[in-house]
Amino acid sequence: MKRVSFRRSVGLMAAVAALVAGPALSAHAVNPTAPNQQQTYAAQARAAGLTDQQAGQLQRQMDAMLAQEPRAHQTSANALDIPGGTATLPVPGQTETRNLASPNAALACANGHLCIKDGTGAVYDYYYCGYYDFNGVGDGTFNNNQTSGTRARFYNSDGSERWSHVAKGSGTASWTPVFHIRPC
């Protein structure tokens, strides 16, 4: 149990450090060779009505997620391609999570997907079969909209299965103890 607390504490400390570091560090944290992408993300944030302060807060949150998952790639002001699917962060000042690159897209879980909303409002959409690290926290919901009978599995830090769910269906879950996911 101490290993679980330590890992979460380290992850939270890294996230807090990224949030506290401020815009001076986050301007280059995602990809120092892609200033045009940073300008595009900033323009998306402005078009969505975010203040400079909110846009900076959002980018720091994105940087913290990128630090947790080095294989992730930022695709919009608040969306990432992650191993197995995508992650979309909530926009500061908004109550519903939406992708700023596709503001009219609904957050429904597509057929064949496993979707998760964690306690921070981050939405994870898994659509590739595999075994993936998971960094969601808090209490949230899931929608297992995969092919009927497909079993999504959720694992502890040591790789032992914590619980599973057979598609199709949805429910609530505590994501803090979930460290790995196998959507199918």
C-alpha positions as CSV (number, residue, x, y, z in Angstrom):
1,M,0.0,0.0,0.0
2,K,2.9,2.4,0.7
3,R,4.1,1.9,-2.9
4,V,0.7,3.0,-4.2
5,S,0.7,6.1,-2.0
6,F,4.2,6.9,-2.9
7,R,3.6,6.6,-6.7
8,R,0.5,8.8,-6.5
9,S,2.3,11.3,-4.2
10,V,5.2,11.6,-6.7
11,G,2.8,11.9,-9.6
12,L,0.8,14.6,-7.8
13,M,3.9,16.4,-6.8
14,A,5.1,16.4,-10.4
15,A,1.7,17.7,-11.6
16,V,1.7,20.5,-8.9
17,A,5.3,21.4,-9.8
18,A,4.2,21.7,-13.5
19,L,1.2,23.9,-12.5
20,V,3.3,26.1,-10.2
21,A,6.2,26.5,-12.6
22,G,4.1,28.9,-14.7
23,P,3.9,29.9,-18.3
24,A,7.7,30.6,-18.6
25,L,8.4,26.8,-18.4
26,S,5.3,25.5,-20.1
27,A,5.8,27.5,-23.3
28,H,8.4,25.0,-24.4
29,A,7.6,21.9,-22.3
30,V,5.5,20.1,-25.0
31,N,7.9,20.4,-27.9
32,P,10.6,23.0,-28.1
33,T,10.8,22.7,-31.9
34,A,7.2,23.4,-32.5
35,P,6.4,27.0,-31.8
36,N,3.7,27.0,-34.5
37,Q,1.8,24.2,-32.6
38,Q,2.0,26.3,-29.4
39,Q,0.6,29.3,-31.3
40,T,-2.2,27.1,-32.7
41,Y,-3.1,25.7,-29.2
42,A,-3.1,29.3,-27.8
43,A,-5.4,30.4,-30.6
44,Q,-7.7,27.5,-29.9
45,A,-7.8,28.6,-26.3
46,R,-8.6,32.2,-27.2
47,A,-11.3,31.2,-29.6
48,A,-12.9,29.1,-26.9
49,G,-13.0,32.2,-24.7
50,L,-10.2,31.4,-22.3
51,T,-8.3,34.2,-20.7
52,D,-4.5,34.2,-21.0
53,Q,-4.4,32.9,-17.4
54,Q,-6.8,30.1,-18.1
55,A,-4.9,29.1,-21.3
56,G,-1.7,29.1,-19.3
57,Q,-3.3,26.9,-16.6
58,L,-4.6,24.5,-19.3
59,Q,-1.2,24.2,-21.0
60,R,0.5,23.5,-17.6
61,Q,-2.1,20.7,-17.0
62,M,-1.3,19.3,-20.5
63,D,2.4,19.5,-19.8
64,A,1.9,17.6,-16.5
65,M,0.0,14.8,-18.4
66,L,2.8,14.7,-21.1
67,A,5.3,14.3,-18.3
68,Q,3.4,11.3,-16.9
69,E,3.1,9.6,-20.3
70,P,6.1,10.3,-22.6
71,R,4.5,8.5,-25.6
72,A,1.6,11.0,-25.5
73,H,1.3,13.7,-28.1
74,Q,-0.7,17.0,-27.8
75,T,-3.2,17.3,-30.6
76,S,-5.1,20.4,-29.5
77,A,-5.2,22.9,-26.6
78,N,-6.8,20.3,-24.4
79,A,-6.5,16.9,-26.1
80,L,-3.8,14.3,-26.3
81,D,-3.2,11.1,-28.3
82,I,-2.2,8.5,-25.7
83,P,-1.3,4.9,-26.0
84,G,-4.6,3.1,-26.8
85,G,-6.7,6.2,-27.5
86,T,-7.1,9.8,-26.5
87,A,-7.4,12.0,-23.4
88,T,-9.2,15.3,-23.2
89,L,-8.8,17.7,-20.2
90,P,-11.5,19.9,-18.9
91,V,-11.2,23.6,-19.9
92,P,-10.7,26.0,-16.9
93,G,-13.9,27.7,-16.2
94,Q,-16.0,25.1,-18.1
95,T,-18.3,22.4,-16.5
96,E,-18.2,20.0,-19.4
97,T,-15.0,18.5,-21.0
98,R,-14.8,19.2,-24.8
99,N,-12.1,19.1,-27.4
100,L,-11.2,22.7,-28.4
101,A,-10.2,21.5,-31.9
102,S,-13.7,20.1,-32.4
103,P,-15.9,22.2,-30.1
104,N,-19.2,20.7,-31.4
105,A,-18.2,17.1,-30.9
106,A,-20.3,15.3,-28.3
107,L,-18.6,13.4,-25.6
108,A,-20.6,10.2,-26.3
109,C,-18.6,7.0,-26.3
110,A,-18.5,5.6,-29.8
111,N,-19.3,2.1,-30.6
112,G,-16.3,-0.2,-30.0
113,H,-14.8,2.2,-27.4
114,L,-14.2,2.2,-23.6
115,C,-14.6,5.8,-22.3
116,I,-13.7,7.0,-18.8
117,K,-14.3,10.3,-17.0
118,D,-12.1,10.7,-13.9
119,G,-12.6,12.9,-10.8
120,T,-10.8,15.8,-12.4
121,G,-13.1,15.8,-15.4
122,A,-10.5,14.4,-17.8
123,V,-12.0,12.1,-20.4
124,Y,-10.2,9.0,-21.7
125,D,-11.3,7.2,-24.8
126,Y,-9.7,3.9,-25.5
127,Y,-10.2,2.2,-28.9
128,Y,-7.2,0.0,-29.3
129,C,-6.8,-3.3,-27.6
130,G,-3.7,-3.5,-25.4
131,Y,-2.4,-3.1,-21.8
132,Y,-2.0,0.6,-20.9
133,D,-0.8,2.7,-17.9
134,F,-3.6,4.8,-16.5
135,N,-3.2,8.0,-14.5
136,G,-6.8,8.9,-13.8
137,V,-7.7,10.0,-10.2
138,G,-10.8,10.3,-8.1
139,D,-14.3,9.0,-8.5
140,G,-15.8,9.1,-12.0
141,T,-17.7,7.2,-14.6
142,F,-17.1,4.7,-17.4
143,N,-19.0,3.6,-20.5
144,N,-17.9,0.2,-21.9
145,N,-19.4,0.6,-25.4
146,Q,-17.3,-2.2,-26.9
147,T,-18.7,-5.2,-28.8
148,S,-21.1,-7.0,-26.5
149,G,-19.3,-9.5,-24.3
150,T,-15.9,-7.7,-24.5
151,R,-14.4,-7.6,-21.0
152,A,-12.5,-4.4,-20.0
153,R,-10.0,-5.1,-17.2
154,F,-8.7,-2.7,-14.6
155,Y,-5.5,-3.4,-12.7
156,N,-3.7,-2.6,-9.4
157,S,-0.1,-1.2,-9.3
158,D,1.3,-4.7,-9.1
159,G,-0.5,-5.8,-12.3
160,S,-3.1,-7.9,-10.5
161,E,-6.7,-7.5,-11.7
162,R,-8.7,-5.1,-9.5
163,W,-12.0,-5.5,-11.3
164,S,-13.5,-6.0,-14.8
165,H,-16.6,-5.1,-16.7
166,V,-18.3,-6.9,-19.6
167,A,-19.6,-4.7,-22.5
168,K,-22.1,-3.2,-23.0
169,G,-22.7,-1.1,-20.0
170,S,-21.7,1.9,-17.8
171,G,-21.2,2.7,-14.2
172,T,-19.2,4.6,-11.6
173,A,-15.7,3.8,-10.3
174,S,-12.9,5.0,-8.1
175,W,-10.0,5.6,-10.5
176,T,-7.3,6.5,-7.9
177,P,-6.4,2.8,-7.3
178,V,-6.4,1.9,-11.0
179,F,-2.9,1.9,-12.5
180,H,-3.4,-0.1,-15.7
181,I,-6.2,-0.8,-18.2
182,R,-6.9,-3.4,-20.8
183,P,-9.9,-2.2,-22.8
184,C,-10.5,-5.6,-24.4
